[in-house]
Amino acid sequence: MSVPEDLKYAESHEWIRVDGNIGTVGISDHAQAELTDIVFAEPPQPGAVFAAGAGAAVVESVKAASDIYTPVSGEIIEGNAAVADNPALINTDPYGDGWIFKIRLSDPAELDNLKDAAAYLAQIS
């Protein structure tokens, strides 16, 4: 199970990679494995504003539909059109091309509420 050290993780299995005040968000390798084959992804629209913990996107697998929650508050600046066109990217490359959206952080201090890789690994073990 892959849990990259450079990411922060939400209890609900989303990850965020921060560059300046922009966060790239996706779901963990563990989450995509639990969902199995993802067949639909609906990233949020640019300009949408969400509070931390709000449902921002939807993915559906052959087993279930699942909301994707934003781990931080902010404004969506980009939804990943590639995962909308090819949802399987979330399964095959959850930390790379399978990202779901980018968000401009409105409160970077919220990152302190997220787990580091070791804490997330302990959660899923």
C-alpha positions as CSV (number, residue, x, y, z in Angstrom):
1,M,0.0,0.0,0.0
2,S,1.5,3.3,-1.1
3,V,1.4,6.2,1.3
4,P,3.7,9.0,0.1
5,E,5.6,10.9,2.8
6,D,5.2,14.3,1.1
7,L,1.4,14.4,1.4
8,K,-1.1,15.2,4.1
9,Y,-4.1,12.9,4.6
10,A,-7.7,13.4,5.8
11,E,-9.4,10.8,8.0
12,S,-11.8,10.3,5.0
13,H,-8.9,9.1,2.8
14,E,-8.3,12.2,0.7
15,W,-4.7,13.4,0.2
16,I,-3.4,16.9,-0.5
17,R,-0.1,18.0,-2.0
18,V,0.5,21.7,-1.3
19,D,2.6,24.1,-3.5
20,G,2.4,27.6,-2.2
21,N,-1.3,28.3,-1.6
22,I,-2.5,25.7,-4.1
23,G,-3.4,22.2,-3.0
24,T,-3.8,19.2,-5.4
25,V,-6.3,16.7,-4.0
26,G,-7.0,13.1,-4.7
27,I,-7.9,9.9,-2.9
28,S,-5.4,7.5,-1.4
29,D,-4.2,4.2,-2.8
30,H,-6.1,2.5,0.1
31,A,-9.3,4.3,-0.8
32,Q,-9.1,3.5,-4.5
33,A,-8.4,-0.2,-3.7
34,E,-11.4,-0.3,-1.4
35,L,-13.7,1.2,-4.1
36,T,-12.2,-1.2,-6.7
37,D,-12.9,-0.3,-10.4
38,I,-13.8,3.4,-10.6
39,V,-16.1,4.0,-13.6
40,F,-17.2,7.6,-13.1
41,A,-15.6,10.8,-11.7
42,E,-17.1,14.2,-11.4
43,P,-14.6,16.8,-10.3
44,P,-15.9,20.1,-9.0
45,Q,-16.2,23.2,-11.2
46,P,-13.6,26.0,-11.0
47,G,-14.9,28.9,-8.9
48,A,-16.8,26.7,-6.5
49,V,-15.9,27.5,-2.8
50,F,-15.9,24.8,-0.1
51,A,-15.3,24.6,3.6
52,A,-13.0,21.9,4.9
53,G,-14.8,18.6,5.1
54,A,-17.4,19.5,2.5
55,G,-18.3,17.1,-0.3
56,A,-16.6,18.6,-3.4
57,A,-16.6,15.7,-6.0
58,V,-18.1,12.3,-6.7
59,V,-16.6,9.1,-7.8
60,E,-18.5,5.9,-8.6
61,S,-17.1,2.4,-8.8
62,V,-18.6,-0.9,-9.7
63,K,-19.4,-1.2,-6.0
64,A,-20.5,2.2,-4.7
65,A,-20.7,5.9,-5.2
66,S,-18.5,8.0,-2.9
67,D,-18.3,11.7,-2.1
68,I,-14.8,13.2,-2.2
69,Y,-14.4,15.7,0.6
70,T,-12.0,18.7,0.4
71,P,-9.4,18.4,3.2
72,V,-9.1,22.2,3.4
73,S,-11.3,25.3,2.8
74,G,-10.9,27.3,-0.4
75,E,-11.8,27.9,-4.0
76,I,-11.6,25.3,-6.7
77,I,-9.2,26.4,-9.4
78,E,-9.2,23.3,-11.6
79,G,-11.0,20.0,-11.9
80,N,-9.1,17.2,-13.5
81,A,-10.7,16.7,-16.9
82,A,-8.6,13.6,-17.5
83,V,-10.2,11.7,-14.7
84,A,-13.7,12.8,-15.9
85,D,-12.8,11.3,-19.3
86,N,-10.9,8.3,-17.9
87,P,-11.9,7.6,-14.2
88,A,-9.6,4.5,-14.1
89,L,-6.7,6.9,-13.7
90,I,-7.7,7.2,-10.1
91,N,-7.1,3.4,-9.7
92,T,-3.9,3.2,-11.8
93,D,-2.2,6.4,-10.6
94,P,-4.0,7.8,-7.5
95,Y,-1.1,10.1,-6.5
96,G,-0.2,11.3,-10.0
97,D,-2.5,11.6,-13.0
98,G,-5.4,10.5,-10.9
99,W,-5.7,13.7,-8.9
100,I,-9.2,15.1,-8.7
101,F,-9.1,18.8,-8.2
102,K,-6.9,21.8,-7.3
103,I,-7.9,24.2,-4.6
104,R,-6.6,27.7,-3.5
105,L,-6.3,27.4,0.2
106,S,-8.2,30.1,2.2
107,D,-6.7,29.0,5.6
108,P,-3.3,27.2,5.3
109,A,-3.5,26.5,9.1
110,E,-6.1,23.9,8.4
111,L,-3.3,21.7,7.1
112,D,-2.3,21.2,10.7
113,N,-5.6,19.2,11.2
114,L,-4.5,16.6,8.7
115,K,-2.4,13.4,9.2
116,D,1.1,12.8,8.1
117,A,2.0,9.6,6.2
118,A,2.8,7.7,9.4
119,A,-0.5,8.6,11.2
120,Y,-2.5,7.8,8.0
121,L,-0.7,4.4,7.7
122,A,-1.6,3.7,11.3
123,Q,-5.2,4.5,10.6
124,I,-5.5,2.1,7.6
125,S,-3.4,-0.7,9.1
